[in-house]
């Protein structure tokens, strides 16, 4: 597997943004899919999580960009797919024992974001059982976070994104 490149991920994401602003959703989608492939390396190779503590944020952002592109194309199925993909992949990622504590907490916080995206989707596209699905998602999320001692609710230092404050005035960045 090729090594992850933050510069490449940023360049691909920027190109996607450029094409999206130009209204070319197909080209934007192409670059965003490449950015997602690059971010997938962080999820697949846990040894990278020590160097890239915000792996989950990069992965979620790549999926979020594809959600927005799918919305612009009117592709509800793809929109739902990328929302679910981000949520499922980050849950699996956060459960891995090899993660640093900072990476795990950041991942748990990103799961709060993916949950909101899924709930908004269910509300906007009120399928046959949208309320039941939403309630089940919330119940599952609460149970999942309880398993992780609700670390998703812990405060950050407000000096940088994704940091974690611990008792006795210790903050990990």
C-alpha positions in Angstrom: 0.0 0.0 0.0 1.3 3.5 -0.9 1.9 5.8 2.0 -0.6 8.5 3.0 0.1 12.0 1.8 -1.6 14.9 3.6 -0.5 17.2 0.8 -2.1 15.0 -1.8 -5.4 14.7 0.2 -5.5 18.5 0.5 -4.7 19.0 -3.2 -7.4 16.6 -4.3 -9.9 18.1 -1.9 -9.1 21.6 -3.1 -9.5 20.5 -6.7 -12.9 19.0 -5.9 -13.9 22.3 -4.2 -12.7 24.2 -7.3 -14.8 22.1 -9.7 -17.8 22.2 -7.3 -17.7 26.0 -7.2 -17.6 26.0 -11.0 -20.7 23.8 -11.0 -18.9 20.8 -12.5 -20.2 18.2 -10.0 -18.8 15.2 -12.1 -15.3 16.5 -11.9 -15.7 17.4 -8.3 -16.9 13.9 -7.6 -13.8 12.4 -9.3 -11.4 14.5 -7.1 -13.4 13.9 -3.9 -13.4 10.1 -4.6 -9.6 10.2 -5.0 -9.4 12.2 -1.7 -11.5 9.5 0.0 -9.2 6.8 -1.3 -6.3 8.7 0.2 -8.1 9.1 3.5 -9.0 5.4 3.5 -5.3 4.7 3.9 -5.5 6.3 7.4 -8.4 4.1 8.3 -6.8 0.9 6.9 -3.3 1.4 8.3 -3.6 2.1 12.1 0.2 2.7 12.4 -0.5 6.1 10.7 -3.0 7.2 13.4 -0.1 8.1 15.7 1.2 10.6 13.2 -2.3 11.7 11.9 -4.4 12.0 15.1 -7.1 13.6 13.0 -7.5 10.7 10.7 -11.2 10.4 11.4 -11.7 14.1 10.6 -10.0 13.8 7.3 -12.0 10.7 6.4 -15.3 12.3 7.5 -14.5 15.4 5.5 -13.8 13.3 2.4 -17.2 11.6 2.8 -19.0 14.9 3.6 -17.6 16.4 0.3 -19.1 13.4 -1.6 -22.4 13.8 0.3 -22.6 17.5 -0.9 -21.6 16.5 -4.4 -24.3 13.8 -4.5 -26.9 16.4 -3.2 -25.9 18.7 -6.1 -26.4 15.9 -8.5 -29.7 14.9 -7.0 -28.4 11.4 -6.2 -30.2 10.6 -3.0 -28.8 7.0 -2.9 -25.2 8.1 -3.2 -25.8 10.8 -0.6 -27.1 8.2 1.8 -24.3 5.8 0.9 -21.6 8.3 1.9 -23.3 9.3 5.1 -23.5 5.6 6.1 -20.0 4.9 4.9 -18.5 7.6 7.1 -20.5 6.5 10.1 -19.8 2.8 9.8 -16.1 3.2 9.0 -15.5 5.6 11.9 -17.3 3.3 14.3 -15.1 0.4 13.3 -12.0 2.7 13.4 -12.8 4.0 16.9 -13.2 0.5 18.3 -9.6 -0.4 17.4 -7.4 -1.0 20.4 -4.3 0.2 18.6 -5.5 3.8 18.4 -4.0 6.5 20.5 -6.4 8.0 23.0 -6.4 11.3 21.1 -7.2 9.6 17.8 -10.0 7.6 19.5 -11.6 10.7 21.1 -11.3 12.6 17.9 -13.0 9.7 16.1 -15.8 9.6 18.7 -16.4 13.3 18.2 -16.6 12.8 14.5 -19.2 10.1 15.0 -21.4 12.8 16.6 -21.1 14.7 13.3 -21.9 11.7 11.1 -24.9 10.9 13.3 -26.3 14.4 12.8 -25.9 14.0 9.0 -27.7 10.7 9.0 -30.6 12.1 11.2 -30.9 15.1 8.9 -31.0 12.9 5.9 -33.7 10.7 7.4 -35.8 13.8 8.3 -35.4 15.4 4.9 -36.1 12.2 2.9 -38.9 10.9 5.1 -39.0 7.4 3.9 -41.5 4.9 5.1 -39.9 4.3 8.5 -37.7 7.4 8.9 -38.7 8.1 12.5 -38.1 4.5 13.5 -34.7 4.6 11.7 -33.8 7.8 13.4 -34.8 6.6 16.9 -32.8 3.4 16.3 -29.7 5.4 15.2 -29.9 7.6 18.3 -30.3 4.6 20.6 -27.4 2.8 19.0 -25.2 5.9 19.2 -26.0 6.4 22.9 -25.1 2.8 23.6 -22.0 3.0 21.5 -20.8 6.1 23.2 -21.5 4.7 26.7 -19.3 1.8 25.7 -16.6 4.4 25.2 -17.3 6.2 28.5 -18.9 9.1 26.6 -15.5 10.5 25.7 -17.2 12.3 22.8 -18.6 14.7 25.3 -15.3 15.7 26.8 -14.1 19.3 26.4 -11.3 20.4 24.2 -8.7 23.0 25.0 -10.1 25.5 22.4 -6.5 26.2 21.2 -6.5 23.6 18.5 -9.0 21.3 16.8 -9.3 17.7 18.1 -7.3 18.1 21.3 -8.4 16.5 24.5 -8.3 17.8 28.1 -7.8 15.4 30.9 -8.2 15.8 34.7 -5.3 17.4 36.6 -4.7 20.0 33.8 -3.2 17.7 31.2 -4.1 18.5 27.6 -3.0 16.3 24.7 -2.8 18.0 21.3 
